[in-house]
Amino acid sequence: MAASREPRVSEPLNPIQQLLKALSDHSDLVSEAIRGPVSTGGKRNKGIETLIRMRALMPVDEDTYYLNPLLREFIGDYVVSSYGAFRQLAQLDPPIRQLRQDFDSLRDFRREGSVRDADRAMDRLDQAVVRIGFLMDQNLLMLGAKVTTNFGDVESVAGKIRENGFYYKEIGRFSRQIVTLDARVQEMANEAIGLHLPEVRRLLNVRVLSRLADWTARIGDIQRVVSKNLFSLRQMEQPQRNLANVALWLSKNRMSEGFELDVKPEVAAKLATPEGLLTTWNVDVADNDPVVTEGVLSAAKRLPPITRAPKPEVIESPEVLATSQETVEPVVEPIDELIDAYVDFIRANPAINDPQTASLLQWRERHGEAYDLEDSVTDEEWLLYACAQIASAGLQVEVLARARAPGEFNDFFTDAYAQIPTNRHATTPLTSGVASLNS
């Protein structure tokens, strides 16, 4: 007698199983969200609400939802062709710092004798090592895919040059991070010996240090390929770039059956074979063969005689008896005439040494009207110009200035006079001395 089977009660799903089931049930929405944003409408509303609740979709704008970046990155690692252009490599600096933090936590818990905390720290250290290995493999996988497809995510040659340059810099930064990882892991492995942590040393040696040589070699190979591609692309001239663009387009748009060309009469005329140019044989005069030389001489005898043109008569130049040039007298300004009169007055009376008698201001007041300088020139203009001209004439100019007030650095003079210099061989400055006025 067969025993009756009782209906089996299904166990509730845990959160991880619920997430995976939601992704499986709504895989069409996830696939569409990989390519771009999705929106609600029709029967998909329930699926979008479920994925939003599971945080697989993120609302960005009104009725616009994008796939979670972490989920997009995970799917991109699985589907190699989904790598986008100019995607940065994963950074190793934060995982390296986290690895060092977990190692320090394990060391401190072991010293304190906290077994459970030490076990949890060991689990975190193990996960940090796994994450570093995953990021290394992820970067190398993406770079390998980029190099293998010749950066197929861009079509133009200029875009390929820019992407090659971008990844050349990324590989350089990634190589420096590998050197930092090697130094930090070696440091922790050596410390693990003194801390009696053989399991930590074995973990670091097996999962990191033993694989560093392979990682370094692979990144070096990829860097050489990228550098070679970048050099080759930059050496291409514009016509070669155009040919490369055409070849790239033809490789992406293959035509197995060829194409038909409508040949018109005007096209056929251009495609016809051109006629050759008519040529004649010519004698090489530099040839020393006797037959050639005889032929050249025979041809030269048949040439007409050379007619020599008569020499032109010599034209004598006319004799110049005399020349004259008009002398133009310089125009003397009235102010210069007044200054010349003053200089003549001082030279005619060398004994005058009185500032009042030889005062320049008094001289202009007495004689300025005769030279039309009564109102056309100010006192300041007259003194500055007259002092410079009189000094250039060889006379000694003395200025009458007041004493400087506290904080003043310039001399303020109110009048000047000239006199015959006592030393004939000394240079005459514009002002050779300053006389103080007490009044």
C-alpha positions as CSV (number, residue, x, y, z in Angstrom):
1,M,0.0,0.0,0.0
2,A,1.5,3.3,-1.1
3,A,1.9,5.9,1.5
4,S,0.2,9.2,0.7
5,R,2.7,12.1,0.1
6,E,2.0,15.2,2.1
7,P,2.2,18.5,0.2
8,R,5.6,20.2,0.7
9,V,5.5,23.7,2.1
10,S,7.8,26.1,0.2
11,E,10.4,27.8,2.4
12,P,10.4,31.6,2.2
13,L,13.2,33.1,0.1
14,N,16.0,35.1,1.7
15,P,16.8,38.6,0.4
16,I,19.6,37.3,-1.9
17,Q,17.3,34.8,-3.5
18,Q,14.5,37.4,-3.8
19,L,17.0,39.7,-5.6
20,L,18.2,37.0,-8.0
21,K,14.6,35.9,-8.7
22,A,13.5,39.5,-9.5
23,L,16.4,39.9,-11.9
24,S,15.6,36.6,-13.6
25,D,11.8,37.4,-13.8
26,H,12.5,40.8,-15.3
27,S,15.6,40.1,-17.4
28,D,14.0,41.8,-20.4
29,L,13.9,45.1,-18.5
30,V,17.4,44.7,-17.2
31,S,18.7,44.0,-20.7
32,E,16.9,47.1,-22.0
33,A,18.3,49.2,-19.1
34,I,21.8,48.2,-20.1
35,R,21.4,50.0,-23.4
36,G,19.7,53.1,-22.0
37,P,17.0,54.5,-19.7
38,V,13.6,52.8,-19.4
39,S,10.2,54.3,-18.6
40,T,6.9,53.0,-17.3
41,G,3.9,52.0,-19.5
42,G,1.7,49.0,-19.9
43,K,2.5,45.6,-18.3
44,R,6.0,46.7,-17.4
45,N,4.9,48.9,-14.5
46,K,4.9,46.0,-12.0
47,G,8.3,44.9,-13.1
48,I,9.8,48.4,-12.8
49,E,8.3,48.8,-9.3
50,T,9.9,45.4,-8.3
51,L,13.3,46.4,-9.6
52,I,13.1,49.8,-8.0
53,R,12.3,48.1,-4.7
54,M,15.3,45.8,-5.1
55,R,17.4,48.9,-6.0
56,A,18.3,47.4,-9.4
57,L,16.7,50.5,-11.1
58,M,17.2,54.1,-9.9
59,P,14.8,56.9,-10.7
60,V,16.8,59.8,-12.3
61,D,14.1,62.0,-13.9
62,E,10.4,62.0,-14.2
63,D,9.4,58.5,-15.6
64,T,13.0,57.8,-16.4
65,Y,14.9,55.0,-14.7
66,Y,18.6,53.9,-15.0
67,L,20.2,50.6,-14.1
68,N,22.2,50.6,-10.9
69,P,25.8,51.5,-11.8
70,L,27.2,48.6,-9.7
71,L,24.9,46.1,-11.5
72,R,25.9,47.6,-14.8
73,E,29.5,47.2,-14.0
74,F,29.0,43.6,-13.0
75,I,27.2,42.8,-16.2
76,G,29.8,44.7,-18.2
77,D,32.5,42.5,-16.7
78,Y,30.6,39.4,-17.8
79,V,29.7,40.7,-21.3
80,V,33.1,41.9,-22.6
81,S,31.6,43.7,-25.6
82,S,29.7,46.1,-23.2
83,Y,32.9,48.0,-22.2
84,G,32.4,51.7,-23.1
85,A,34.9,54.1,-24.5
86,F,37.2,56.0,-22.1
87,R,36.3,53.8,-19.2
88,Q,38.7,54.3,-16.3
89,L,40.5,51.4,-14.7
90,A,39.6,50.3,-11.2
91,Q,41.5,52.1,-8.5
92,L,43.8,50.0,-6.3
93,D,44.7,52.6,-3.7
94,P,41.5,52.3,-1.6
95,P,41.6,48.5,-1.5
96,I,45.3,48.6,-0.5
97,R,44.5,51.0,2.4
98,Q,41.6,48.8,3.4
99,L,43.9,45.7,3.3
100,R,46.3,47.5,5.6
101,Q,43.5,48.5,8.0
102,D,42.2,44.9,8.2
103,F,45.7,43.6,8.9
104,D,46.2,46.2,11.7
105,S,42.8,45.2,13.2
106,L,43.7,41.5,13.2
107,R,47.0,42.2,14.8
108,D,45.4,44.3,17.6
109,F,42.7,41.7,18.3
110,R,45.2,38.9,18.5
111,R,47.2,40.9,21.0
112,E,44.1,41.6,23.1
113,G,43.1,37.9,23.0
114,S,39.7,38.6,21.4
115,V,39.2,35.4,19.4
116,R,35.9,36.2,17.7
117,D,36.9,39.7,16.7
118,A,40.2,38.3,15.4
119,D,38.3,35.7,13.3
120,R,36.0,38.4,11.8
121,A,39.1,40.5,11.1
122,M,40.7,37.5,9.4
123,D,37.5,37.1,7.2
124,R,37.7,40.8,6.3
125,L,41.4,40.5,5.4
126,D,40.6,37.5,3.2
127,Q,37.8,39.4,1.4
128,A,40.1,42.4,0.9
129,V,42.7,40.1,-0.7
130,V,40.0,38.6,-3.0
131,R,38.8,42.1,-4.0
132,I,42.3,43.2,-4.9
133,G,42.8,40.1,-7.1
134,F,39.4,40.7,-8.7
135,L,40.2,44.3,-9.5
136,M,43.5,43.3,-11.0
137,D,41.9,40.7,-13.2
138,Q,39.1,43.0,-14.1
139,N,41.5,45.8,-15.3
140,L,43.6,43.3,-17.3
141,L,40.5,41.8,-18.8
142,M,39.2,45.1,-20.0
143,L,42.6,46.3,-21.3
144,G,43.0,43.0,-23.2
145,A,39.5,43.4,-24.7
146,K,40.4,46.9,-25.8
147,V,43.7,46.0,-27.4
148,T,42.3,42.8,-29.0
149,T,39.4,44.7,-30.7
150,N,41.7,47.7,-31.5
151,F,39.4,49.9,-29.5
152,G,36.4,48.9,-31.5
153,D,34.1,51.0,-29.3
154,V,35.1,54.1,-31.4
155,E,35.1,54.3,-35.2
156,S,37.1,57.4,-36.2
157,V,40.9,57.5,-36.3
158,A,41.0,60.6,-34.2
159,G,38.8,58.9,-31.6
160,K,41.2,55.9,-31.5
161,I,44.2,58.2,-31.1
162,R,42.5,59.9,-28.1
163,E,41.5,56.6,-26.5
164,N,45.0,55.2,-27.0
165,G,46.4,58.2,-25.3
166,F,43.9,57.9,-22.5
167,Y,44.7,54.3,-21.7
168,Y,48.4,54.9,-22.1
169,K,48.1,57.3,-19.1
170,E,45.7,54.9,-17.2
171,I,48.2,52.0,-17.7
172,G,51.0,54.2,-16.3
173,R,49.0,55.0,-13.2
174,F,48.0,51.4,-12.9
175,S,51.6,50.2,-13.0
176,R,52.5,52.6,-10.2
177,Q,49.7,51.2,-8.1
178,I,51.1,47.7,-8.7
179,V,54.5,48.8,-7.4
180,T,52.7,50.3,-4.3
181,L,50.8,47.0,-3.8
182,D,54.0,45.0,-4.0
183,A,55.7,47.1,-1.3
184,R,52.7,47.1,1.1
185,V,52.1,43.4,0.8
186,Q,55.8,42.6,1.3
187,E,55.7,44.8,4.4
188,M,52.7,43.0,5.9
189,A,54.1,39.6,5.0
190,N,57.3,40.4,6.9
191,E,55.4,41.7,9.9
192,A,53.3,38.6,10.0
193,I,56.4,36.5,10.7
194,G,57.2,38.5,13.9
195,L,53.5,38.5,14.9
196,H,53.2,34.7,14.6
197,L,50.6,34.9,11.9
198,P,51.6,32.2,9.4
199,E,48.1,31.9,7.9
200,V,48.3,35.6,7.0
201,R,51.7,35.3,5.4
202,R,50.6,32.3,3.5
203,L,47.5,34.1,2.3
204,L,49.4,37.1,1.1
205,N,52.1,35.0,-0.6
206,V,49.7,32.7,-2.4
207,R,47.1,35.1,-3.5
208,V,49.1,38.3,-4.1
209,L,52.8,38.0,-4.2
210,S,52.9,34.9,-6.3
211,R,50.7,36.5,-9.0
212,L,52.4,39.9,-9.1
213,A,55.0,38.8,-11.6
214,D,52.3,37.6,-14.0
215,W,50.2,40.8,-13.5
216,T,53.3,43.0,-14.2
217,A,54.2,41.1,-17.3
218,R,50.7,41.3,-18.7
219,I,50.4,45.0,-18.0
220,G,53.8,45.5,-19.7
221,D,52.7,43.7,-22.8
222,I,49.5,45.7,-23.0
223,Q,51.4,49.0,-22.5
224,R,53.8,48.1,-25.3
225,V,50.9,47.4,-27.7
226,V,49.1,50.7,-26.8
227,S,52.3,52.7,-27.1
228,K,53.0,51.1,-30.6
229,N,49.4,51.8,-31.7
230,L,49.6,55.4,-30.5
231,F,52.9,56.0,-32.3
232,S,51.7,54.4,-35.5
233,L,48.4,56.5,-35.5
234,R,50.2,59.7,-34.8
235,Q,52.6,59.1,-37.7
236,M,49.8,58.8,-40.2
237,E,49.3,61.8,-42.5
238,Q,45.9,63.2,-43.4
239,P,45.5,61.1,-46.6
240,Q,46.5,58.0,-44.7
241,R,44.0,58.8,-42.1
242,N,41.3,59.1,-44.8
243,L,42.3,55.7,-46.2
244,A,42.2,54.3,-42.7
245,N,38.7,55.7,-42.2
246,V,37.6,54.2,-45.5
247,A,39.2,50.8,-44.6
248,L,37.5,50.9,-41.2
249,W,34.1,51.6,-42.8
250,L,34.6,48.9,-45.3
251,S,35.5,46.4,-42.6
252,K,32.3,47.2,-40.7
253,N,30.1,47.3,-43.9
254,R,31.1,44.3,-45.9
255,M,29.5,43.8,-49.3
256,S,29.9,40.2,-50.4
257,E,28.2,40.5,-53.8
258,G,30.0,43.7,-54.8
259,F,28.1,46.7,-56.3
260,E,27.0,47.9,-59.8
261,L,28.3,51.1,-61.3
262,D,26.2,53.0,-63.8
263,V,28.8,54.0,-66.4
264,K,27.7,57.1,-68.3
265,P,29.3,58.4,-71.5
266,E,31.1,61.2,-69.8
267,V,32.5,58.7,-67.2
268,A,33.7,56.3,-70.0
269,A,35.6,59.1,-71.6
270,K,37.5,59.8,-68.4
271,L,38.2,56.1,-67.9
272,A,39.6,55.6,-71.4
273,T,43.3,55.0,-71.9
274,P,45.1,58.3,-72.7
275,E,47.0,58.7,-75.9
276,G,50.8,58.8,-75.8
277,L,52.7,62.0,-76.5
278,L,54.5,62.3,-79.8
279,T,58.3,62.4,-79.3
280,T,61.2,63.0,-81.7
281,W,64.8,62.0,-81.4
282,N,67.4,64.7,-80.6
283,V,71.2,64.6,-80.9
284,D,73.2,64.7,-77.7
285,V,75.9,67.3,-78.2
286,A,77.9,65.8,-75.2
287,D,78.3,62.5,-77.1
288,N,81.9,61.9,-78.2
289,D,81.0,59.4,-80.9
290,P,82.6,60.4,-84.3
291,V,79.3,59.8,-86.1
292,V,77.4,62.1,-83.7
293,T,80.1,64.7,-83.8
294,E,80.1,64.7,-87.7
295,G,76.3,65.1,-87.7
296,V,76.5,68.0,-85.3
297,L,79.1,69.8,-87.3
298,S,77.1,69.2,-90.5
299,A,74.0,70.6,-88.9
300,A,76.0,73.6,-87.6
301,K,77.3,74.4,-91.2
302,R,73.8,74.7,-92.4
303,L,72.9,77.3,-89.9
304,P,72.7,81.0,-91.2
305,P,75.8,83.1,-90.5
306,I,75.8,85.2,-87.3
307,T,74.9,88.9,-87.9
308,R,76.8,91.0,-85.5
309,A,75.0,94.1,-84.3
310,P,77.0,97.4,-84.5
311,K,78.3,98.8,-81.3
312,P,76.3,101.7,-80.1
313,E,78.0,105.1,-80.1
314,V,79.4,106.3,-76.8
315,I,77.2,109.1,-75.4
316,E,79.2,111.7,-73.6
317,S,77.8,113.1,-70.4
318,P,77.2,116.9,-70.4
319,E,79.7,119.0,-68.5
320,V,78.4,120.7,-65.4
321,L,79.9,124.2,-65.2
322,A,78.6,125.3,-61.9
323,T,75.9,124.5,-59.3
324,S,74.2,126.7,-56.7
325,Q,72.1,125.8,-53.7
326,E,69.8,128.1,-51.8
327,T,70.7,128.5,-48.2
328,V,67.7,128.5,-45.9
329,E,68.1,130.3,-42.7
330,P,66.6,128.7,-39.7
331,V,63.6,130.4,-38.2
332,V,64.4,131.8,-34.7
333,E,61.5,131.9,-32.3
334,P,60.9,135.1,-30.3
335,I,61.6,133.3,-27.0
336,D,65.0,132.2,-28.4
337,E,65.8,135.8,-29.5
338,L,65.0,137.0,-25.9
339,I,67.3,134.3,-24.5
340,D,70.1,135.3,-26.9
341,A,69.7,138.9,-25.9
342,Y,70.0,137.8,-22.2
343,V,73.1,135.8,-22.9
344,D,74.7,138.7,-24.8
345,F,73.9,141.0,-21.8
346,I,75.6,138.6,-19.3
347,R,78.7,138.2,-21.5
348,A,78.9,141.9,-22.0
349,N,78.7,142.6,-18.2
350,P,80.7,139.7,-16.6
351,A,81.0,141.6,-13.3
352,I,77.2,141.4,-12.6
353,N,76.6,139.0,-9.8
354,D,73.3,140.5,-8.5
355,P,70.3,138.2,-8.6
356,Q,68.0,141.1,-9.0
357,T,69.9,142.6,-11.9
358,A,70.4,139.3,-13.8
359,S,67.0,137.9,-12.8
360,L,65.3,135.9,-15.6
361,L,61.9,136.9,-14.5
362,Q,62.8,140.6,-14.4
363,W,64.4,140.3,-17.8
364,R,61.2,138.9,-19.3
365,E,59.1,141.6,-17.6
366,R,61.4,144.3,-19.0
367,H,61.9,143.0,-22.5
368,G,59.1,140.4,-23.1
369,E,56.7,142.8,-24.6
370,A,59.2,143.7,-27.3
371,Y,59.3,140.0,-28.3
372,D,55.6,139.3,-28.0
373,L,56.1,137.1,-24.9
374,E,54.1,139.1,-22.4
375,D,51.1,136.7,-22.0
376,S,52.0,133.8,-24.3
377,V,54.5,132.1,-21.9
378,T,54.0,131.4,-18.2
379,D,56.7,132.0,-15.6
380,E,57.3,128.3,-15.1
381,E,57.6,127.6,-18.8
382,W,60.0,130.6,-19.2
383,L,62.3,129.6,-16.3
384,L,62.5,125.9,-17.3
385,Y,63.2,126.6,-21.0
386,A,65.5,129.6,-20.4
387,C,67.6,127.7,-17.8
388,A,68.2,124.8,-20.2
389,Q,69.1,127.1,-23.1
390,I,71.4,129.3,-21.1
391,A,73.2,126.3,-19.6
392,S,73.7,124.9,-23.1
393,A,75.3,128.2,-24.1
394,G,78.1,127.7,-21.5
395,L,76.9,130.0,-18.7
396,Q,76.5,129.0,-15.1
397,V,72.8,129.1,-14.0
398,E,71.9,129.7,-10.3
399,V,68.4,129.1,-9.1
400,L,66.7,130.7,-6.1
401,A,64.9,128.1,-4.1
402,R,63.3,128.0,-0.7
403,A,64.4,125.6,2.0
404,R,62.7,122.1,2.0
405,A,59.9,121.6,4.4
406,P,59.9,118.3,6.5
407,G,58.9,115.4,4.3
408,E,59.7,117.2,1.0
409,F,62.2,115.7,-1.4
410,N,62.1,118.2,-4.3
411,D,63.4,121.8,-4.6
412,F,60.9,124.6,-5.3
413,F,62.6,127.6,-7.0
414,T,61.0,131.0,-7.9
415,D,63.7,132.6,-10.0
416,A,67.1,132.1,-11.6
417,Y,70.0,134.1,-13.0
418,A,73.1,133.4,-15.0
419,Q,76.8,134.4,-14.7
420,I,80.1,133.8,-16.3
421,P,81.5,130.4,-15.0
422,T,84.7,130.8,-12.9
423,N,86.2,127.5,-14.2
424,R,86.2,127.6,-18.0
425,H,87.1,123.9,-18.4
426,A,84.3,122.6,-16.1
427,T,81.0,121.4,-17.5
428,T,78.1,123.8,-16.8
429,P,75.0,122.0,-15.4
430,L,71.5,123.2,-15.6
431,T,71.6,124.3,-12.0
432,S,75.0,124.3,-10.3
433,G,73.8,125.6,-7.0
434,V,70.8,126.4,-4.8
435,A,70.4,129.7,-3.0
436,S,68.0,129.7,-0.1
437,L,65.4,132.5,0.2
438,N,64.6,133.6,3.7
439,S,61.8,135.9,2.7
